[in-house]
Amino acid sequence: MLPFPPGSMVLAPMVAITNRAFRTLLHELGGPDWYCTEMASAEAFLSGGRHESIYLDPSPVPERTSVQFTARSPEALAQACERLAALPPEKRPAGVDINMGCAAPHIRGEGRGSALLDDPERAIAMVGAARGSWPGLLSCKLRIGARLGEEGTIRLARSLADAGLDFITLHARFSTQKFRGTSDHTVCWRLAEAVDIPVIANGDIASLEDANRVLGLQPDPSLQNGVRLHGVMIGRGAARKPWIFARPPMTDIDLLAIALRYTELAEHLLPIEWQLSSCRRIFHYYAENLSFAHHVRTSINRARTMQELRLFLMQYFREVPQDRHIVRDTSESARHE
Ligand SMILES: Cc1cc2nc3c(=O)[nH]c(=O)nc-3n(C[C@H](O)[C@H](O)[C@H](O)COP(=O)(O)O)c2cc1C
């Protein structure tokens, strides 16, 4: 039994975005049912990498957070899991996720991320090694392998499940596709039919409506066996609309207050050298809510200090006050999502 129920929404791992500060913001706004940290290298964690303990900090809700590892070898992953398991409860995450989807060249080049889809034996050994040394929830996030194809990926996923996973997430794109095209969630559904563990669908889910559509998906209506996706994972949609997980949905969203709160959290919770860069990453998506997104992104990229960034945000909303609130009611003066 998973600690999050059917129909759950899960935060996707995103480098430089789903750090502790962003997860705290989501939590304050009514966060997801489950959180994932950005990826961290198992090998760097073991050798005392400077930032690994920050990447792997499961706050603010360790009991509902998985940390994500990339690893080159099953042995390193097993040792990293052992070390995590020995941490005090407030520092110990509830879950470990294994990255088998990242297609960035420097990750693939080291045999990590989606390179594991080209080496199914090592991928299965990774899960077995982690299972042997990690008593908590164990999951894996993958894309559709370019060499394996859809059927091959589903076969691999079945072996990964047998090796000891508690759930599996599929970003329904090919490993070579980057972010081109759109995700085909029917593959996630076919995966759910093929494995005995819960499946989470990921890719291009950007609203509650999208989430409900994917969760209700049953591509072959003649099949009455009730196979359902367990949940959806949301990545970029959460950076665009950090209130996306709130249940019941928020009715009055103050875009300035949320942006300023993130800057405050970044200053309190992130190392100084990450603060501006994480704001730039997140506001790149957040700016899509605004009339002058390009201008906002450029100005935020130019800001040299957090104070300059905050002053720009306040000035923007003074000059374009109609951008400040999104309300979900019939009020005439309000913008609607
Ligand atoms: C900026 C950025 C960083 C990402 N970092 C990771 C990562 O660390 N680990 C991972 O498994 N996927 C990573 N992804 C992929 C996302 O977790 C997710 O699979 C992808 O964005 C598709 O979901 P979405 O359409 O909801 O954004 C990243 C994506 C983005 C845009």
The ligand as an SDF file (V2000), in Angstrom:
LIG
                    3D

 31 33  0  0  0  0  0  0  0  0999 V2000
   14.2940   22.2300  -15.5010 C   0  0  0  0  0  0  0  0  0  0  0  0
   13.9990   20.7570  -15.4390 C   0  0  0  0  0  0  0  0  0  0  0  0
   14.7800   19.9310  -14.6400 C   0  0  0  0  0  0  0  0  0  0  0  0
   14.5210   18.5560  -14.5720 C   0  0  0  0  0  0  0  0  0  0  0  0
   15.2470   17.7820  -13.7210 N   0  0  0  0  0  0  0  0  0  0  0  0
   14.9280   16.4500  -13.5740 C   0  0  0  0  0  0  0  0  0  0  0  0
   15.5680   15.6300  -12.5900 C   0  0  0  0  0  0  0  0  0  0  0  0
   16.4150   16.0870  -11.8010 O   0  0  0  0  0  0  0  0  0  0  0  0
   15.2130   14.3110  -12.5330 N   0  0  0  0  0  0  0  0  0  0  0  0
   14.2700   13.7700  -13.3580 C   0  0  0  0  0  0  0  0  0  0  0  0
   13.9710   12.5580  -13.2640 O   0  0  0  0  0  0  0  0  0  0  0  0
   13.6170   14.5350  -14.2690 N   0  0  0  0  0  0  0  0  0  0  0  0
   13.9080   15.8450  -14.3770 C   0  0  0  0  0  0  0  0  0  0  0  0
   13.1910   16.6270  -15.2450 N   0  0  0  0  0  0  0  0  0  0  0  0
   12.0490   16.0360  -15.9650 C   0  0  0  0  0  0  0  0  0  0  0  0
   10.7710   16.2490  -15.1400 C   0  0  0  0  0  0  0  0  0  0  0  0
   10.8110   15.5630  -13.8980 O   0  0  0  0  0  0  0  0  0  0  0  0
    9.5290   15.7770  -15.9200 C   0  0  0  0  0  0  0  0  0  0  0  0
    9.6790   14.4130  -16.2240 O   0  0  0  0  0  0  0  0  0  0  0  0
    9.3410   16.5500  -17.2170 C   0  0  0  0  0  0  0  0  0  0  0  0
    9.5050   17.9270  -17.0260 O   0  0  0  0  0  0  0  0  0  0  0  0
    7.9370   16.2810  -17.8150 C   0  0  0  0  0  0  0  0  0  0  0  0
    6.9420   16.6690  -16.9160 O   0  0  0  0  0  0  0  0  0  0  0  0
    6.1510   18.0760  -17.0480 P   0  0  0  0  0  0  0  0  0  0  0  0
    5.6070   18.1350  -18.4350 O   0  0  0  0  0  0  0  0  0  0  0  0
    5.0800   18.0000  -15.9800 O   0  0  0  0  0  0  0  0  0  0  0  0
    7.1640   19.1510  -16.8100 O   0  0  0  0  0  0  0  0  0  0  0  0
   13.4580   17.9970  -15.3380 C   0  0  0  0  0  0  0  0  0  0  0  0
   12.6830   18.8320  -16.1460 C   0  0  0  0  0  0  0  0  0  0  0  0
   12.9360   20.1890  -16.1940 C   0  0  0  0  0  0  0  0  0  0  0  0
   12.0630   21.0670  -17.0670 C   0  0  0  0  0  0  0  0  0  0  0  0
  1  2  1  0
  2  3  1  0
  2 30  2  0
  3  4  2  0
  4  5  1  0
  4 28  1  0
  5  6  2  0
  6  7  1  0
  6 13  1  0
  7  8  2  0
  7  9  1  0
  9 10  1  0
 10 11  2  0
 10 12  1  0
 12 13  2  0
 13 14  1  0
 14 15  1  0
 14 28  1  0
 15 16  1  0
 16 17  1  0
 16 18  1  0
 18 19  1  0
 18 20  1  0
 20 21  1  0
 20 22  1  0
 22 23  1  0
 23 24  1  0
 24 25  2  0
 24 26  1  0
 24 27  1  0
 28 29  2  0
 29 30  1  0
 30 31  1  0
M  END
$$$$
